[in-house]
Amino acid sequence: MTYLPESEERVALRESVAAFAAKYGRDYFAECARTGRKTEEMWLEAGKLGFIGVNLPEEYGGGGAGMYELAIVMEEIAAAGTGLLMLVVSPAICGNVIARFGTDEQKQAWLPGLADGTKTMAFGITEPDAGSNSHQITTTARRDGSDWILNGRKVFISGVDQADAVLIVGRTEDAKTGKLKPALFIVPTDAENFEYKQIEMELLNPEKQFQLFLDDVRLPAEALVGSEDAALSQLFAGLNPERIMAAASAVGMARYALGKGVEYVSDRTVWKVPIGAHQAIAHPFAQGKIQLEMAKLMMQKAASLYDAGDDWGAAEPANMAKYAAAEAAVAIVDHAVHSLGGNGLTTEYGLAPLLSLARIARVAPVSKEMILNFVSQTSLGLPKSY
Ligand SMILES: Cc1cc2nc3c(=O)[nH]c(=O)nc-3n(C[C@H](O)[C@H](O)[C@H](O)COP(=O)(O)OP(=O)(O)OC[C@H]3O[C@@H](n4cnc5c(N)ncnc54)[C@H](O)[C@@H]3O)c2cc1C
């Protein structure tokens, strides 16, 4: 398996995404977040340029590449300070799951729109009483003739207000308890008895989080994606890409903060030399740079394994990359804010909001501790405490 050096096509993709994202930039993103405006024009342009659907099959309007390329798109967009969260969800989780397990009709109905950005799909697995423990989800689907009736609650679901549908992870009545056998349903956001309510978050981000209420939502048989008790394999088709994209987003944000911090300390002089000459300021940036490059390498390993069809092999590096990228982003953002002194907290310099945004990667889509649990049990074979 080779994933380095990057091919000319990948370098060209990186450069064109970076040039595209630079046109928008952090100020545009922050302004959208402050005024409640959506980043629709950026999203649609990214779709038109083929960035959003780069991983989706060509026959359904995608770019025919893989998660490696979509991670490049995510990383470069985040490195411009415009980390579109819905990239993690719509093409990476939902697009991959539909492309791999959907029927021809589902692919026709969704993939071209998900690829060019004219359709967006959110993803809902988290529940109020089953956060880190997805085995405890209670959103239930029961059959009524050929229809499905869904009931349940979801929480922290991103971008529902800008989505055409949500890919809901539930379980069928027959598999109501015990080990999770997920059943995935495409639920249109305008379905009857489907409601959503925005959660007020202390995050300066245009993409919002929502609580979902499903009370006897009636869906046709074809709303089910794949088999009704596909065990975890179908879900993994979406969850590994989710972790790879969360890593790419954190790597991009870390690059953005590192760039801003280094630029500032290279210039700011309060004694005889720029403050960046002092090792107390320089070394944490150097450490951050090492952490972020290692995280990126692990992310590229995970994406390469996923693209080679090795879902199980991708799971360990995808989790490790997400963990390492989140820790790098949190540390770099913290040190960048600190190194700007008072300016680190000003609106003008725009770094302070990243203090909370970087922490998203630590808790979502899977928390730091749950990754440590995964590595303890799966990689090291240690017993489980829960
Ligand atoms: C900005 C944002 C966007 C999100 N978007 C989505 C989305 O689009 N779709 C979606 O489905 N979800 C989404 N989520 C939800 C996210 O995946 C969950 O918040 C996350 O999985 C943690 O669940 P929880 O919040 O219920 O925390 P809890 O499960 O309550 O955990 C709280 C703390 O306890 C720790 N903990 C729990 N169990 C253990 C254990 N066994 N060992 C050690 N420590 C443990 C956790 O690590 C964590 O630090 C989003 C969250 C955020 C913040």
The ligand as an SDF file (V2000), in Angstrom:
LIG
                    3D

 53 58  0  0  0  0  0  0  0  0999 V2000
  -20.7710   20.0270   17.1780 C   0  0  0  0  0  0  0  0  0  0  0  0
  -21.2740   18.6320   17.2430 C   0  0  0  0  0  0  0  0  0  0  0  0
  -21.8120   18.0670   16.1040 C   0  0  0  0  0  0  0  0  0  0  0  0
  -22.3310   16.7610   16.1420 C   0  0  0  0  0  0  0  0  0  0  0  0
  -22.9320   16.2580   15.0050 N   0  0  0  0  0  0  0  0  0  0  0  0
  -23.5290   15.0260   15.0640 C   0  0  0  0  0  0  0  0  0  0  0  0
  -24.2350   14.5030   13.9300 C   0  0  0  0  0  0  0  0  0  0  0  0
  -24.3050   15.1500   12.8720 O   0  0  0  0  0  0  0  0  0  0  0  0
  -24.8320   13.3010   14.0430 N   0  0  0  0  0  0  0  0  0  0  0  0
  -24.7910   12.5550   15.1860 C   0  0  0  0  0  0  0  0  0  0  0  0
  -25.3510   11.4670   15.2210 O   0  0  0  0  0  0  0  0  0  0  0  0
  -24.1420   13.0340   16.2980 N   0  0  0  0  0  0  0  0  0  0  0  0
  -23.5080   14.2400   16.2550 C   0  0  0  0  0  0  0  0  0  0  0  0
  -22.8500   14.7370   17.3650 N   0  0  0  0  0  0  0  0  0  0  0  0
  -22.8920   13.9700   18.6130 C   0  0  0  0  0  0  0  0  0  0  0  0
  -21.5480   13.3640   19.0260 C   0  0  0  0  0  0  0  0  0  0  0  0
  -21.2250   12.2890   18.1970 O   0  0  0  0  0  0  0  0  0  0  0  0
  -21.6810   12.9870   20.5130 C   0  0  0  0  0  0  0  0  0  0  0  0
  -21.7130   14.2000   21.2480 O   0  0  0  0  0  0  0  0  0  0  0  0
  -20.5720   12.0870   20.9870 C   0  0  0  0  0  0  0  0  0  0  0  0
  -20.6640   10.8160   20.3980 O   0  0  0  0  0  0  0  0  0  0  0  0
  -20.5630   11.9340   22.5210 C   0  0  0  0  0  0  0  0  0  0  0  0
  -21.8270   11.5950   23.0010 O   0  0  0  0  0  0  0  0  0  0  0  0
  -22.4650   12.4230   24.2260 P   0  0  0  0  0  0  0  0  0  0  0  0
  -22.4110   13.8710   23.8710 O   0  0  0  0  0  0  0  0  0  0  0  0
  -23.7900   11.8410   24.5420 O   0  0  0  0  0  0  0  0  0  0  0  0
  -21.4700   12.2000   25.4170 O   0  0  0  0  0  0  0  0  0  0  0  0
  -21.5220   11.0280   26.5230 P   0  0  0  0  0  0  0  0  0  0  0  0
  -21.6630    9.7090   25.8650 O   0  0  0  0  0  0  0  0  0  0  0  0
  -22.4780   11.4040   27.5790 O   0  0  0  0  0  0  0  0  0  0  0  0
  -20.0360   11.1310   27.1140 O   0  0  0  0  0  0  0  0  0  0  0  0
  -19.6340   12.2080   27.9650 C   0  0  0  0  0  0  0  0  0  0  0  0
  -18.1850   12.0010   28.3620 C   0  0  0  0  0  0  0  0  0  0  0  0
  -18.0350   10.7430   29.0300 O   0  0  0  0  0  0  0  0  0  0  0  0
  -17.0250    9.9720   28.4120 C   0  0  0  0  0  0  0  0  0  0  0  0
  -17.3760    8.5480   28.4240 N   0  0  0  0  0  0  0  0  0  0  0  0
  -18.5580    7.9730   28.0930 C   0  0  0  0  0  0  0  0  0  0  0  0
  -18.4670    6.6200   28.1750 N   0  0  0  0  0  0  0  0  0  0  0  0
  -17.1930    6.3390   28.5500 C   0  0  0  0  0  0  0  0  0  0  0  0
  -16.4760    5.1510   28.8070 C   0  0  0  0  0  0  0  0  0  0  0  0
  -17.0250    3.9190   28.6540 N   0  0  0  0  0  0  0  0  0  0  0  0
  -15.1690    5.2390   29.1710 N   0  0  0  0  0  0  0  0  0  0  0  0
  -14.5760    6.4520   29.3020 C   0  0  0  0  0  0  0  0  0  0  0  0
  -15.2120    7.6180   29.1060 N   0  0  0  0  0  0  0  0  0  0  0  0
  -16.5090    7.5670   28.7220 C   0  0  0  0  0  0  0  0  0  0  0  0
  -16.9690   10.4790   26.9780 C   0  0  0  0  0  0  0  0  0  0  0  0
  -15.7390   10.2010   26.3870 O   0  0  0  0  0  0  0  0  0  0  0  0
  -17.2480   11.9600   27.1410 C   0  0  0  0  0  0  0  0  0  0  0  0
  -16.0490   12.6420   27.4150 O   0  0  0  0  0  0  0  0  0  0  0  0
  -22.2990   16.0190   17.3430 C   0  0  0  0  0  0  0  0  0  0  0  0
  -21.7390   16.5860   18.4850 C   0  0  0  0  0  0  0  0  0  0  0  0
  -21.2310   17.8740   18.4500 C   0  0  0  0  0  0  0  0  0  0  0  0
  -20.6550   18.4700   19.6890 C   0  0  0  0  0  0  0  0  0  0  0  0
  1  2  1  0
  2  3  1  0
  2 52  2  0
  3  4  2  0
  4  5  1  0
  4 50  1  0
  5  6  2  0
  6  7  1  0
  6 13  1  0
  7  8  2  0
  7  9  1  0
  9 10  1  0
 10 11  2  0
 10 12  1  0
 12 13  2  0
 13 14  1  0
 14 15  1  0
 14 50  1  0
 15 16  1  0
 16 17  1  0
 16 18  1  0
 18 19  1  0
 18 20  1  0
 20 21  1  0
 20 22  1  0
 22 23  1  0
 23 24  1  0
 24 25  2  0
 24 26  1  0
 24 27  1  0
 27 28  1  0
 28 29  2  0
 28 30  1  0
 28 31  1  0
 31 32  1  0
 32 33  1  0
 33 34  1  0
 33 48  1  0
 34 35  1  0
 35 36  1  0
 35 46  1  0
 36 37  1  0
 36 45  1  0
 37 38  2  0
 38 39  1  0
 39 40  1  0
 39 45  2  0
 40 41  1  0
 40 42  2  0
 42 43  1  0
 43 44  2  0
 44 45  1  0
 46 47  1  0
 46 48  1  0
 48 49  1  0
 50 51  2  0
 51 52  1  0
 52 53  1  0
M  END
$$$$
